[in-house]
Amino acid sequence: MFRKISLLLLAVFGAAFLFTGVEYASGEAVHPAADSPFIRYYGRWEMQDKTALTGQGATYIRAKFTGSSELRADLTGKGVFWAYSIDGRAFQRVEVKGNKPITLGKGLAKDKEHLVTLVRATEGQAGISKFKGFILEQGGKLIPPPADKQRRLEFIGDSITAGSINLMPYNGTNYFVSEDGNMSYAPLLSRLLDADWSVVAKSGGGVVHNYADPWPSDKPRAIDRYGWTFFHAAISKDNPVWNSRNFPVDAVIVALGTNDFSDPHRKPTKEEFCTAYNALLQKIRQMNPQAKIICLEPLPSHLPAEIRAWIAASVQAQQDAKMYFIPINDKAPLLAPEDYTDGRTHPNILGHIKTAAYLKDKIAAIMEWE
């Protein structure tokens, strides 16, 4: 078992938008703008005036550079954490606190090519991040990046998919500090499958009912948020609509249902839940006509057993040959209490690794990926 987990750790740590633009010099530094053709964007992004904006968690950037011993990123978005890796090294987290560029690498060999991966580790409700490009030393330059992966996955979920409190317990003030979306099962699973990914996840999000919402609620639910480019707290005609052709995926993985049953006084009926779940599936299919849709049983094993049957029934009701259901806790709970940060709902890093390992072969079989 130890060897298996060690191999998984090695694996997970080990098209994107293509914008046109030019690189320009600023004093002694070279500042390739965000719309450089040598910067690749993954997940839900929008380009505005040579600035790349994202308002989702676990979106990311890849680029290659040479000729500079230092690399900085011109990022804004107060209180948002990012994870970065250079040349395949272990990811490091850094918090964006203001307008000062963040340092990603120092002491790098100038005569070698380097690959940087920069992942937003904080979910969308923390706000919009603005990326204006990289900053290199004089003589440094971006070079053509590696090709996109041949596989792409998208994940729709709640706090579990967002990676909430997977680093440490929540103490009432450290919610985003305790969250690393780059180490949720979604990016981990994608790396195991050698796939690029997109994550649309919001803590507290539900299919028919969000955590702490009244009944009924006028707040956005999963079906609303899935159609938007960025996270928004309220439904508005001004919310930018996401065009799925900007980042077409091979499969959409749905991991929802936990928050729908969080109210101790009011639970959804089968009709309420299945009606909302069916509507969500139809929305996903409308936006992704050719993709496979894979629905997961919620991870926490303390939820009512009938939710597994309700999701399976909703999938079957669609009569869609490209729609699937994967049970999680049908034979026994997948995760033990020690795999959760809080003992029963939010997995720690090991819990996310175990979840990714459990799903790997099942997703690969559905996708016919060897």
Secondary structure as GFF3:
##gff-version 3
##sequence-region A 1 370
A	DSSP	alpha_helix	2	13	.	.	.	ID=ss1
A	DSSP	beta_strand	17	18	.	.	.	ID=ss2
A	DSSP	beta_strand	23	26	.	.	.	ID=ss3
A	DSSP	beta_strand	29	32	.	.	.	ID=ss4
A	DSSP	beta_strand	39	42	.	.	.	ID=ss5
A	DSSP	beta_strand	46	48	.	.	.	ID=ss6
A	DSSP	beta_strand	51	54	.	.	.	ID=ss7
A	DSSP	beta_strand	60	66	.	.	.	ID=ss8
A	DSSP	beta_strand	71	76	.	.	.	ID=ss9
A	DSSP	beta_strand	80	86	.	.	.	ID=ss10
A	DSSP	beta_strand	92	96	.	.	.	ID=ss11
A	DSSP	beta_strand	102	105	.	.	.	ID=ss12
A	DSSP	beta_strand	114	120	.	.	.	ID=ss13
A	DSSP	three_ten_helix	124	126	.	.	.	ID=ss14
A	DSSP	beta_strand	129	136	.	.	.	ID=ss15
A	DSSP	beta_strand	141	143	.	.	.	ID=ss16
A	DSSP	beta_strand	152	157	.	.	.	ID=ss17
A	DSSP	alpha_helix	159	162	.	.	.	ID=ss18
A	DSSP	three_ten_helix	181	183	.	.	.	ID=ss19
A	DSSP	alpha_helix	185	192	.	.	.	ID=ss20
A	DSSP	beta_strand	196	201	.	.	.	ID=ss21
A	DSSP	alpha_helix	222	225	.	.	.	ID=ss22
A	DSSP	three_ten_helix	244	246	.	.	.	ID=ss23
A	DSSP	beta_strand	251	255	.	.	.	ID=ss24
A	DSSP	three_ten_helix	259	261	.	.	.	ID=ss25
A	DSSP	alpha_helix	270	287	.	.	.	ID=ss26
A	DSSP	beta_strand	292	296	.	.	.	ID=ss27
A	DSSP	alpha_helix	306	318	.	.	.	ID=ss28
A	DSSP	beta_strand	323	326	.	.	.	ID=ss29
A	DSSP	three_ten_helix	337	339	.	.	.	ID=ss30
A	DSSP	alpha_helix	349	367	.	.	.	ID=ss31
###
